[in-house]
Amino acid sequence: MSDESTIIAANAAFYTAFAMADVEAMGRLWADDDAISCIHPGWPAIVGRLAVVGSWRDILESGRSLAITCHEPHAIVTGEEGRVLCIEMIGPLALAASNHFRRIGGSWRLVHHQSSPIAQAESSHSSDQFPPPSQIH
């Protein structure tokens, strides 16, 4: 199996743990050190294993976690690090997500997750383009 296929499988395990609200599986997917981070949509940055895994525990145990599905995963691997860029769908809401991994002991482990809503074009015409970044803020 190629590095890209293996990291895509690790990414799929992340979304499966989320869908199953499996706190233990989620914890096992993250690197076991304090150099990990996470930015949930609308949250400030979270740094360190205790805080990151704790945030996932709180989300998964709340009983209010939303069904999120991963679409169009694209792996980029360079040596012992890689990332998967994808679209997370929560019902009709699309989020751009990046999941960063490090190869540790032969397994891809998460070191960073970040997702945020994707700006929507004002018109539904397919020829419309998203505004340039300078016009978003």
MARMAR-421785 format. One record per residue (C-alpha): residue number from 1; residue in one letter; x, y, z. Coordinates in pm, whole numbers, always signed. Layout:
N
seq;type;x;y;z
NUM;a;X;Y;Z
...
//
This chain:
137
seq;type;x;y;z
1;m;+0;+0;+0
2;s;+137;+347;-89
3;d;+196;+621;+169
4;e;-93;+814;+15
5;s;-331;+518;+51
6;t;-219;+453;+407
7;i;-264;+814;+516
8;i;-608;+825;+347
9;a;-700;+515;+552
10;a;-578;+686;+872
11;n;-790;+987;+778
12;a;-1094;+761;+726
13;a;-1035;+610;+1072
14;f;-1054;+964;+1217
15;y;-1396;+1023;+1061
16;t;-1514;+676;+1167
17;a;-1414;+746;+1528
18;f;-1604;+1075;+1506
19;a;-1914;+911;+1354
20;m;-1912;+635;+1616
21;a;-1846;+884;+1901
22;d;-1559;+651;+1997
23;v;-1351;+854;+2242
24;e;-1091;+578;+2291
25;a;-1037;+531;+1916
26;m;-1012;+909;+1873
27;g;-745;+926;+2143
28;r;-543;+646;+1982
29;l;-537;+830;+1648
30;w;-351;+1132;+1790
31;a;+24;+1149;+1848
32;d;+117;+1096;+2210
33;d;+299;+1424;+2270
34;d;+228;+1789;+2341
35;a;+324;+1908;+1992
36;i;-30;+1844;+1862
37;s;-296;+2103;+1789
38;c;-653;+2142;+1675
39;i;-880;+2423;+1558
40;h;-1247;+2329;+1565
41;p;-1475;+2558;+1358
42;g;-1526;+2880;+1551
43;w;-1290;+2781;+1835
44;p;-950;+2923;+1924
45;a;-643;+2705;+1870
46;i;-600;+2417;+2115
47;v;-245;+2293;+2182
48;g;-118;+1988;+2370
49;r;-238;+1630;+2395
50;l;-444;+1671;+2711
51;a;-632;+1972;+2571
52;v;-677;+1835;+2217
53;v;-795;+1487;+2317
54;g;-1005;+1646;+2591
55;s;-1180;+1867;+2335
56;w;-1270;+1560;+2128
57;r;-1388;+1376;+2440
58;d;-1613;+1671;+2527
59;i;-1755;+1687;+2174
60;l;-1809;+1311;+2140
61;e;-1956;+1263;+2488
62;s;-2189;+1563;+2459
63;g;-2440;+1363;+2259
64;r;-2475;+1665;+2032
65;s;-2203;+1580;+1781
66;l;-2317;+1623;+1425
67;a;-2289;+1367;+1149
68;i;-1981;+1472;+955
69;t;-1872;+1297;+638
70;c;-1541;+1334;+455
71;h;-1545;+1398;+81
72;e;-1272;+1437;-182
73;p;-974;+1347;+40
74;h;-641;+1442;-114
75;a;-317;+1320;+46
76;i;+14;+1504;+35
77;v;+303;+1307;+183
78;t;+660;+1425;+233
79;g;+882;+1182;+417
80;e;+751;+1115;+767
81;e;+481;+1382;+753
82;g;+168;+1420;+548
83;r;-168;+1586;+537
84;v;-509;+1512;+399
85;l;-713;+1797;+260
86;c;-1083;+1728;+228
87;i;-1434;+1864;+242
88;e;-1635;+1788;+555
89;m;-2010;+1786;+502
90;i;-2249;+1852;+789
91;g;-2585;+1827;+618
92;p;-2571;+2102;+352
93;l;-2283;+2288;+523
94;a;-1939;+2239;+365
95;l;-1619;+2282;+566
96;a;-1265;+2286;+430
97;a;-1054;+2057;+649
98;s;-689;+1968;+683
99;n;-569;+1673;+887
100;h;-194;+1663;+943
101;f;-23;+1335;+1028
102;r;+323;+1220;+1137
103;r;+450;+865;+1088
104;i;+523;+730;+1436
105;g;+625;+369;+1487
106;g;+506;+280;+1138
107;s;+157;+433;+1184
108;w;+19;+765;+1072
109;r;-89;+963;+1382
110;l;-272;+1296;+1383
111;v;-76;+1603;+1487
112;h;-319;+1876;+1372
113;h;-681;+1908;+1261
114;q;-844;+2224;+1138
115;s;-1172;+2291;+964
116;s;-1369;+2600;+876
117;p;-1675;+2687;+669
118;i;-1629;+2744;+298
119;a;-1752;+3080;+170
120;q;-2052;+3050;-56
121;a;-2091;+3244;-380
122;e;-2380;+3494;-374
123;s;-2530;+3357;-694
124;s;-2599;+2997;-787
125;h;-2477;+3047;-1147
126;s;-2196;+2805;-1224
127;s;-1995;+3076;-1400
128;d;-1968;+3287;-1081
129;q;-1639;+3285;-900
130;f;-1569;+3313;-528
131;p;-1456;+3663;-428
132;p;-1083;+3720;-397
133;p;-946;+3691;-39
134;s;-905;+4070;-17
135;q;-1283;+4110;-47
136;i;-1375;+3847;+213
137;h;-1267;+4047;+519
//
